[in-house]
């Protein structure tokens, strides 16, 4: 199998540096460099972009991003053990890779990046959803990133792209689809990873929209959607009664049947309801 660069195969890197994946860090390493390059390609043309990568581990996707021409990669890795392996990649790509040993939930990545910025990551399973929600809920929109190309457990990926009426449809779908185009671009079986996880994985690509798909206040929409899906088996007239007075009238004004449940209500109607509930 042809290599994408002149560095050793990932299996050798892991052996050399004693990098067994740690469950406590949500680690599952991708070992096929051709696959990591394929994931990098899902992020589009990176030659004019800085790329933020979270949880590079031994650097499989990092090498894919650099081999695919990323202008610069900022990799944030919590596991100190991975630093020597990542330093070897940095030497092979002078001036194009910066590695920060730290927690992605705490590091100020923006101060190390120059726009345009894209995010690409095989996210650690234990922080993946939290990071996605942060990236989708900045104080100002459009966000600092152009696109997100992220690997999740298949079940999480399906929640991001879910449509009304499906079991997977919920808060994550609405949050993702309100201000971005979201699609699953790649499926990966457990055996693509070391160690193989118990679940399948999928890569989701989200492209930021210039403005939200429908008008709504972000905080109000979040509150309405949270209340609706926290009791998703209840009719909306019951689950939303604490959100605003005369909730049945407001639901009707938004074009929603008070007897509907949250899982059948489309994004546009939730945005309409968010506008209704702030009216006197």
C-alpha positions in Angstrom: 0.0 0.0 0.0 1.5 3.3 -1.0 2.3 5.8 1.8 1.0 9.4 1.7 4.4 10.6 3.0 7.9 9.6 4.0 7.1 9.0 7.7 6.8 5.5 9.1 3.5 3.5 9.0 1.2 4.4 11.9 1.4 0.9 13.4 5.2 1.4 13.7 4.7 4.9 15.2 2.4 3.5 17.9 4.8 0.6 18.7 7.9 2.9 18.8 6.2 5.4 21.2 4.2 2.9 23.2 0.9 4.5 22.3 -1.8 2.1 23.4 -5.2 3.9 23.1 -6.7 4.9 26.5 -10.4 4.5 27.1 -10.3 7.3 29.7 -9.4 9.8 26.9 -12.0 8.4 24.5 -9.2 7.3 22.2 -9.5 5.1 19.1 -6.7 5.5 16.6 -7.1 5.3 12.8 -4.2 3.3 11.4 -4.8 3.4 7.6 -3.1 6.6 6.2 -5.0 6.3 2.9 -8.2 6.4 4.9 -7.0 9.5 6.9 -6.2 11.2 3.6 -9.7 10.3 2.4 -11.2 11.9 5.5 -9.0 15.0 5.0 -10.3 15.3 1.4 -13.9 15.6 2.7 -12.9 19.0 4.2 -12.4 20.3 0.7 -9.4 22.4 -0.7 -7.3 23.2 2.3 -4.4 24.9 0.5 -5.5 28.4 1.6 -6.8 27.4 5.1 -5.6 26.9 8.6 -7.0 23.7 10.0 -7.8 23.0 13.7 -7.6 19.4 14.7 -8.6 18.1 18.1 -7.2 14.8 19.5 -4.7 13.9 16.8 -3.3 11.0 18.8 -0.4 9.5 16.9 -1.1 11.9 14.0 -2.9 9.8 11.3 -5.4 12.5 10.3 -2.7 15.2 10.9 -0.6 13.5 8.2 -3.6 13.2 6.0 -4.4 16.9 6.3 -0.8 18.0 5.6 -0.4 15.6 2.7 -3.6 17.0 1.2 -2.1 20.4 1.3 -3.4 22.2 4.4 -1.7 25.6 4.7 -1.2 25.1 8.4 -2.5 22.6 11.1 -3.0 23.4 14.7 -3.4 20.1 16.6 -4.5 20.1 20.2 -3.7 16.9 22.1 -4.3 16.2 25.8 -2.2 13.0 25.9 1.4 13.9 26.6 2.5 10.5 25.3 1.6 11.5 21.8 3.9 14.6 21.7 7.1 12.9 20.4 5.2 11.2 17.5 3.6 14.6 16.6 7.0 16.3 16.8 8.3 13.9 14.1 5.4 15.0 11.8 6.2 18.7 12.6 9.8 18.1 11.5 8.7 16.5 8.2 6.4 19.5 7.4 8.5 22.5 8.6 6.4 25.5 9.6 3.1 23.8 8.9 2.2 22.0 12.1 1.8 23.5 15.6 1.0 21.1 18.4 -0.5 22.2 21.8 -0.4 19.8 24.7 -3.7 20.7 26.4 -7.4 20.2 26.8 -9.4 21.3 23.7 -12.2 22.5 26.0 -9.8 25.0 27.7 -7.3 26.0 25.0 -7.8 29.3 23.2 -7.3 28.0 19.7 -8.3 31.1 17.9 -5.2 33.0 19.0 -3.1 30.5 17.1 -5.1 30.5 13.9 -5.4 32.7 10.8 -8.6 32.8 8.8 -10.0 31.2 6.7 -10.3 28.3 9.3 -11.7 24.8 9.0 -12.0 22.2 11.7 -11.2 18.5 11.0 -11.0 15.9 13.7 -11.5 12.3 14.7 -13.0 13.6 17.9 -12.4 11.8 21.2 -15.8 10.1 21.9 -16.1 11.6 25.4 -15.9 15.3 24.3 -17.1 15.2 20.7 -20.7 16.3 21.2 -19.8 19.0 23.7 -17.2 20.5 21.3 -19.7 20.4 18.4 -22.4 22.3 20.5 -19.8 24.9 21.4 -18.8 25.4 17.7 -22.5 25.7 16.7 -23.4 28.2 19.5 -20.9 31.1 19.4 -22.0 34.6 20.6 -21.8 35.9 17.0 -22.7 34.3 13.6 -21.1 33.5 11.2 -18.6 31.6 13.3 -14.8 31.6 13.1 -14.9 28.4 11.1 -16.0 27.8 7.5 -16.7 24.1 7.9 -16.5 21.2 10.3 -15.4 17.7 9.1 -15.8 15.5 12.2 -15.8 11.9 13.0 -18.4 10.6 15.5 -20.0 7.4 16.6 -22.5 6.6 13.9 -25.5 7.1 16.3 -24.3 10.7 17.0 -23.7 11.4 13.3 -27.3 10.3 12.5 -28.7 12.6 15.2 -26.9 15.6 13.5 -28.5 15.0 10.1 -31.8 13.5 11.3 -35.1 14.7 9.8 -38.5 15.2 11.6 -40.4 12.0 12.3 -37.3 9.9 12.9 -36.2 8.6 16.3 -32.8 10.3 15.9 -34.4 13.7 15.4 -33.9 16.1 18.4 -32.0 19.0 19.7 -28.7 18.2 18.0 -30.4 18.0 14.6 -32.0 21.4 15.1 -28.9 23.0 16.4 -26.8 21.7 13.5 -29.2 22.4 10.7 -30.4 25.8 11.8 -27.1 27.5 10.9 -25.2 24.9 8.8 -25.6 22.4 6.0 -24.9 19.0 7.5 -24.4 15.7 5.7 -22.7 12.3 6.4 -19.9 11.9 3.9 -18.2 8.7 5.1 -18.9 5.5 7.1 -16.2 3.6 8.9 -16.4 0.1 10.4 -15.0 -0.7 13.8 -12.0 -2.5 12.3 -10.7 0.7 10.8 -9.6 1.7 14.4 -7.2 0.4 17.0 -8.6 -0.8 19.3 -11.8 -1.5 17.3 -14.7 0.3 19.2 -18.0 -1.5 19.8 -19.8 0.8 17.4 -19.6 2.0 13.8 -18.4 5.5 13.1 -19.2 8.2 10.5 -17.7 11.4 9.2 -20.1 14.4 9.2 -19.3 17.6 7.1 -21.0 20.8 8.3 -20.7 24.0 6.2 -21.6 27.2 8.0 -24.3 29.3 6.5 -23.8 33.1 6.3 -27.1 33.6 8.2 -29.4 31.2 10.0 -31.8 29.3 7.8 -34.8 30.9 9.6 -35.1 33.9 11.8 -35.0 33.2 15.6 -33.2 34.4 18.7 -30.6 31.7 19.5 -31.3 31.6 23.2 -35.0 31.5 22.9 -34.9 28.8 20.2 -32.5 26.7 22.4 -34.9 27.1 25.4 -38.0 26.1 23.4 -36.3 23.1 21.8 -34.8 21.9 25.1 -38.2 22.0 26.8 -39.9 20.3 23.8 -37.4 17.4 23.6 -36.8 16.9 27.4 -40.3 15.4 27.4 -40.5 14.2 23.8 -43.3 11.8 24.4 -45.6 14.5 25.7 -47.8 16.7 23.5 -46.3 20.1 23.0 -49.1 21.9 24.8 -48.0 20.0 27.9 -44.2 20.0 27.5 -44.1 23.7 26.6 -46.6 25.1 29.1 -43.8 26.5 31.3 -42.1 28.3 28.3 -44.8 31.0 27.8 -48.4 31.8 28.8 -51.2 30.8 26.4 -48.9 28.3 24.8 -51.6 26.7 22.8 -52.4 30.0 21.0 -48.7 30.5 20.3 -48.3 27.0 18.9 -51.3 27.6 16.6 -49.9 31.0 15.5 -46.6 29.2 14.6 -48.5 26.7 12.5 -48.1 23.8 15.0 -50.8 21.6 16.3 -50.8 21.7 20.2 -51.3 18.0 20.2 -48.2 17.3 18.2 -45.0 15.9 19.8 -41.6 17.5 19.3 -40.2 14.8 17.0 -42.6 15.7 14.2 -42.1 19.5 14.2 -39.7 20.8 11.5 -36.9 23.3 12.1 -38.9 26.1 10.4 -41.8 25.7 12.8 -39.6 25.6 15.9 -38.1 28.9 14.7 -41.6 30.4 14.1 -42.5 29.3 17.7 -39.4 30.9 19.1 -40.6 34.2 17.5 -44.1 33.7 18.9 -43.1 33.0 22.5 -41.3 36.4 22.9 -44.4 38.3 21.8 -46.3 40.0 24.7 
